[in-house]
Each structure stands twice: as structure tokens, then as C-alpha cells.
Amino acid sequence: MSLWPGAQLPDLAGKTAIVTGANSGIGYYTALELARAGADVVLACRNPEKGEAAVARINAEAPGRARFGQLDLADFAAVHEFAGRFKEAHGALDILINNAGVMAPPVRRTTAQGFELQFGVNFLGHFLITALLLTPLMSAKAPRVVQVSSVAHRRGHIAFSDLQSERRYRRWKAYEQSKLAMLIFALELQRRSDAGGWGLLSLAAHPGIAATELFANGPGADSPMARLTRLGAPFIRQSAAAGAWPLILAATAPDAAPGAYYGPEGLLEFRGPPSIAKARPKARDPEVGAHLWDVAEMLTGEALKPAPQPRRAIRRDDPSTLAGCMAGPDPAGPAPLVTPPPAQTWADALPASHAHGR
Ligand SMILES: NC(=O)c1ccc[n+]([C@@H]2O[C@H](COP(=O)([O-])OP(=O)(O)OC[C@H]3O[C@@H](n4cnc5c(N)ncnc54)[C@H](OP(=O)(O)O)[C@@H]3O)[C@@H](O)[C@H]2O)c1
């Protein structure tokens, strides 16, 4: 299936979506199209002024569909606050698009918790928000999570011995690592959902090369790489609106395959109509996926797995329980309440090879 501007999206009325970093660039156009298709969209942005301005622009085209939610992915406390507010206000989350990102700041910067900014915002912040929103996701009928990667993942390497670029900061290497981590995360999430029966569709997408604020916010609008991209723009770059389509396809395509990765279909996947993209084999390695997941759980302090089922007291004489069926009603009167052994958790149902961090 190939979608392009003007194509008909499925009707998203009644669905709730979150798009991180939706005040500009491809996140904005993704949120706009989801809202136009009828979804209620939360624009999860760190800057209230920019976020509210984007909400107003979207609501002018799709009245009442967009709202702002404050989220700074560079601070785990803020991520917890955002997730808490969302859970208070909503029952289910149908679509989570982990789009926000920062690229190649010239000097090494860190998050509130001291992680290298690109690894911390692009990957760890999104790992944490996904973990905290897993319950609302699993309350939706057909939940989807989309991680935004990049063609830069191809040159990426997960440097487990120096994930935070403490020994040496190479800004492009750190960006490539964060974008490879996002693709690995998408594929590992699908593996875990399949193994544990979580019912998630986990997907990834990249925009090719799109004209957004990414250069200005990172290496600088006058950096050599930004100038080079501007020079080759007519051949290698597309608009931010066009760059959003692989994300929109991942979020809505009725025939999306579990773990699919979308990107532009043109030369080197830089531009063009959205289609299936190529993930490098290193992104598909399940051992690396499992290890990165363990590390992310450790660094965020949050296990990404379904919450244990609540304990439920049962009565021996309750015919709806196995004990009740076998024993039948007790003529001596109701039996005392008994507490069952702790309910089996979703994680207990995972094969040992997937039961990490327990
Ligand atoms: N443009 C491309 O050619 C390209 C290519 C490959 C992949 N990508 C990926 O596409 C995604 C979107 O980027 P874009 O190109 O649309 O660039 P953009 O216009 O700069 O948008 C990035 C968004 O992320 C937000 N953000 C940055 N740090 C944040 C934080 N700590 N907490 C919350 N939000 C934060 C920004 O908010 P502020 O406005 O407040 O800074 C902005 O809304 C990124 O993940 C990027 O890696 C882009």
C-alpha cells in the first residue's frame, strides 16, 4: 500500500493519538493529518507557547481535535508527569508516535538525569514514555506504537561501553546511535508483544531528508552539513509535510505488518512516496535488542512490561471459580474468604530468553 498527499486515510474518529515533538516539522504534519482523519491528538511538546500555537493551527482545520500536553523528554520527572496527566484524562491510547528529536548539537549536552542529550531524548525518553503508557495502549482495541528513526541508523553503532559518549563525544555518531536505537526498540517491542500476547503493533518510520528545524536546532543552520543539504535540496530533500507520510502510513495503514519500517521510496530513501524502508541487519539482531532493552530499563528505572493483574479474593463456594465448581456449595455455610496465590504476571508468561530485568 502506498499513500501520498490527498490519499484517503482510514476514519480515525474515536481514536486517541499522541505525537511527541508535534509543534514543528514532521511531527506537526503527522498530528495534522491524524486530526483531519478524525483522531483526538495530543501534541506532546516541551514548549507551551509553540505547542499551543500548533494546536491552534490544527484546530483551525480540524476543530476540537488537537490539544497540548507538556512533555520534556530530557527530564524523566516531566515524562512521568505527562504520563500521569494523560492516564487521569484518558482510558485508552490507540496511537503513540515517538517523533521528537534533537540532532548533533556541536558540544556534548546532557539531560536532567545526566544522559547524553541525543541518547537521552531521542531514545531513553521515548522508551520511558512507552513504558508508562503501556496500560492505556493495551486498553485500546488495536494499539500502535511508531518509533521515528532515520537513514542515519545505517551508519549507527550501539556503543554499549560508552553509550553516553563520555569518553569521546562525536555528535554525528551519537545521533546515528540514537536513531539505530529507535529502530532496534521498535523491532524488539514487536518481538516482546508477540511473545507475551500484548496485542501491540510496533512499527518504525523515517522521513527521508525533510526541510524542518532539525538542523537549526542542532548543528546550526549555517553548519557545513546544513549548507550541503540546502545545496542538494532539489534532488535529495522533500518538504516536512511529505516527510510526515511514512509516519502517517505506519500509524494508520490497515495492512501494516507487525514490525514494519516505512520511509520514502526514492533513491537512498531520501525522498518520494512512502513505502517499506530497509532496516540494516544490525537493527534486527534480537540479542542486541534484548540487551538494549535491559539497559534502557535500568537507566530509566522503569520496566517496560504489562502491569501484574490485580489480586482478586475468591470464595470457595463461588461457583464461578474452579474451587467452587469442584467442591459445590458447602452445606455448612459459606467458606471463609481465601486469597489466591499472586496472579501470574504477563512477564511470567514470557519465555525465559525474553524475561529480562526481572
Ligand atoms: N528532518 C529530517 O530530515 C529527518 C531525517 C531523519 C529523521 N528525522 C527525525 O524526525 C524527527 C522529527 O524531527 P524534525 O525533522 O521534524 O525536526 P524539528 O522540526 O526540529 O522537530 C523536532 C521536534 O522535537 C522536539 N523536541 C526536541 N527536544 C525535545 C525534548 N527534550 N522534549 C520534547 N520535545 C523535544 C522539538 O521541540 P522544540 O520546537 O521545542 O525544539 C520539535 O518539536 C526527529 O526524531 C528526527 O530525528 C528527521
The ligand as an SDF file (V2000), in Angstrom:
LIG
                    3D

 48 52  0  0  0  0  0  0  0  0999 V2000
   14.1930   16.2920    9.0520 N   0  0  0  0  0  0  0  0  0  0  0  0
   14.8750   15.2380    8.6240 C   0  0  0  0  0  0  0  0  0  0  0  0
   15.4890   15.2610    7.5520 O   0  0  0  0  0  0  0  0  0  0  0  0
   14.9110   13.9960    9.4610 C   0  0  0  0  0  0  0  0  0  0  0  0
   15.5830   12.8780    8.9310 C   0  0  0  0  0  0  0  0  0  0  0  0
   15.5790   11.7010    9.6520 C   0  0  0  0  0  0  0  0  0  0  0  0
   14.9330   11.6430   10.8760 C   0  0  0  0  0  0  0  0  0  0  0  0
   14.3290   12.7470   11.3760 N   0  0  0  0  0  0  0  0  0  0  0  0
   13.6790   12.6410   12.6870 C   0  0  0  0  0  0  0  0  0  0  0  0
   12.4090   13.2310   12.6520 O   0  0  0  0  0  0  0  0  0  0  0  0
   12.0240   13.6200   13.9590 C   0  0  0  0  0  0  0  0  0  0  0  0
   11.3910   14.9940   13.9370 C   0  0  0  0  0  0  0  0  0  0  0  0
   12.3570   15.9370   13.5680 O   0  0  0  0  0  0  0  0  0  0  0  0
   12.0720   17.1320   12.5500 P   0  0  0  0  0  0  0  0  0  0  0  0
   12.9310   16.9010   11.3850 O   0  0  0  0  0  0  0  0  0  0  0  0
   10.6430   17.3350   12.3690 O   0  0  0  0  0  0  0  0  0  0  0  0
   12.7710   18.3440   13.3600 O   0  0  0  0  0  0  0  0  0  0  0  0
   12.1610   19.5580   14.2060 P   0  0  0  0  0  0  0  0  0  0  0  0
   11.3420   20.4370   13.3290 O   0  0  0  0  0  0  0  0  0  0  0  0
   13.3450   20.1710   14.8900 O   0  0  0  0  0  0  0  0  0  0  0  0
   11.2200   18.8520   15.2650 O   0  0  0  0  0  0  0  0  0  0  0  0
   11.7530   18.2220   16.3940 C   0  0  0  0  0  0  0  0  0  0  0  0
   10.7220   18.2620   17.4870 C   0  0  0  0  0  0  0  0  0  0  0  0
   11.2510   17.5990   18.6350 O   0  0  0  0  0  0  0  0  0  0  0  0
   11.0410   18.4430   19.7490 C   0  0  0  0  0  0  0  0  0  0  0  0
   11.9750   18.2120   20.8490 N   0  0  0  0  0  0  0  0  0  0  0  0
   13.3070   18.3560   20.8660 C   0  0  0  0  0  0  0  0  0  0  0  0
   13.7820   18.0910   22.1080 N   0  0  0  0  0  0  0  0  0  0  0  0
   12.7250   17.7950   22.8840 C   0  0  0  0  0  0  0  0  0  0  0  0
   12.5400   17.4460   24.2410 C   0  0  0  0  0  0  0  0  0  0  0  0
   13.5650   17.4300   25.1070 N   0  0  0  0  0  0  0  0  0  0  0  0
   11.2980   17.1670   24.7110 N   0  0  0  0  0  0  0  0  0  0  0  0
   10.2430   17.2230   23.8740 C   0  0  0  0  0  0  0  0  0  0  0  0
   10.3350   17.5560   22.5750 N   0  0  0  0  0  0  0  0  0  0  0  0
   11.5620   17.8360   22.0880 C   0  0  0  0  0  0  0  0  0  0  0  0
   11.1960   19.8460   19.1910 C   0  0  0  0  0  0  0  0  0  0  0  0
   10.6600   20.7980   20.0990 O   0  0  0  0  0  0  0  0  0  0  0  0
   11.1710   22.3470   20.0880 P   0  0  0  0  0  0  0  0  0  0  0  0
   10.4720   23.0000   18.9450 O   0  0  0  0  0  0  0  0  0  0  0  0
   10.7250   22.8560   21.4080 O   0  0  0  0  0  0  0  0  0  0  0  0
   12.6440   22.3080   19.9230 O   0  0  0  0  0  0  0  0  0  0  0  0
   10.3740   19.6840   17.9160 C   0  0  0  0  0  0  0  0  0  0  0  0
    9.0160   19.7670   18.1870 O   0  0  0  0  0  0  0  0  0  0  0  0
   13.2950   13.5260   14.8010 C   0  0  0  0  0  0  0  0  0  0  0  0
   13.2450   12.3710   15.5990 O   0  0  0  0  0  0  0  0  0  0  0  0
   14.3900   13.3860   13.7700 C   0  0  0  0  0  0  0  0  0  0  0  0
   15.4970   12.6510   14.2690 O   0  0  0  0  0  0  0  0  0  0  0  0
   14.2890   13.9250   10.6890 C   0  0  0  0  0  0  0  0  0  0  0  0
  1  2  1  0
  2  3  2  0
  2  4  1  0
  4  5  1  0
  4 48  2  0
  5  6  2  0
  6  7  1  0
  7  8  2  0
  8  9  1  0
  8 48  1  0
  9 10  1  0
  9 46  1  0
 10 11  1  0
 11 12  1  0
 11 44  1  0
 12 13  1  0
 13 14  1  0
 14 15  2  0
 14 16  1  0
 14 17  1  0
 17 18  1  0
 18 19  2  0
 18 20  1  0
 18 21  1  0
 21 22  1  0
 22 23  1  0
 23 24  1  0
 23 42  1  0
 24 25  1  0
 25 26  1  0
 25 36  1  0
 26 27  1  0
 26 35  1  0
 27 28  2  0
 28 29  1  0
 29 30  1  0
 29 35  2  0
 30 31  1  0
 30 32  2  0
 32 33  1  0
 33 34  2  0
 34 35  1  0
 36 37  1  0
 36 42  1  0
 37 38  1  0
 38 39  2  0
 38 40  1  0
 38 41  1  0
 42 43  1  0
 44 45  1  0
 44 46  1  0
 46 47  1  0
M  CHG  2   8   1  16  -1
M  END
$$$$
